[in-house]
Amino acid sequence: MRWLMTIALAACGACGNAKVELDPVAAADATAFAARWVAATATSCDPVKVAGLIDDDAFRARVASHLSSLKGELVAHELGSEAAAQIVCAWQAQAASYGLLRVRTLDGEPRPLLRRLVKIERTGVVAVAYEDLKLGARRSDHDVRVIDVYSYVGGQWLSELLGDNAAALVAASSGDAASSSSKVQQAVALSKAGKPTEALALVDQLPPAVRHTRETQLMRVKFGEAISNAAHLQALDELAATFPDDPSIAMM
């Protein structure tokens, strides 16, 4: 994935997230935006189009808020709407269907709740995933955009997912970070080529700090699921042990 390589190679000379002035979004506008989001992501998900529906500055600020070190904040500057869009489209890669369930009011704001159905090729089982869209409207242009996406399967915001991975790679040496990014990209390519066993073996070579991020653990579950029941169970057990007492793990 390009966003992981971005983390590994990030270098920023004039970083710092500008304050983004946002206004609340009306329920009707949230519903209308959700239709645009589904149209851009449900079929032939295009990261460029999806990135255009995400508020770049506001999303970067949320990623940075999950990181404590200055170096982490500099890395976060590189993780904006493009990185978010790539992950969203990766989620959609095997989706059989994706659509709006309803718009709910959470924390005093309208949140579109979306559902994705994914058919597992090896078993024929249909899995389900849910997401909330956090929205905001720029005062400068009044356009509604995504500020963040909450994954109920992942149990975290998309900004948290990127922040966790950034923190893990920042904590590693520069050589380990570059190597980890390369291995993840190779594993994703192997999985797409129908070689999940090789993909899992490559991911298992990652340093502990990177292997134990939520994103990597969920990747292991996906690869194991494509291999066998035993590999799937092992990956689920490791996920549960890595994040004990996390209710979102039950979604897996």
URGINOR-V657852 format. One record per helix or strand of 3 or more residues. SS is the DSSP state (a for helix, b for strand). FROM is the first residue (numbers start at 1). TO is the last residue. Records with the same first field share a line. If there is no record, write none. Layout:
SS->FROM-TO ; FROM-TO
This chain:
a->2-9 ; 27-41 ; 47-51 ; 56-65 ; 70-76 ; 81-91 ; 158-171 ; 174-192 ; 196-203 ; 208-211 ; 214-227 ; 229-242 ; 247-251
b->95-106 ; 109-119 ; 126-138 ; 144-151
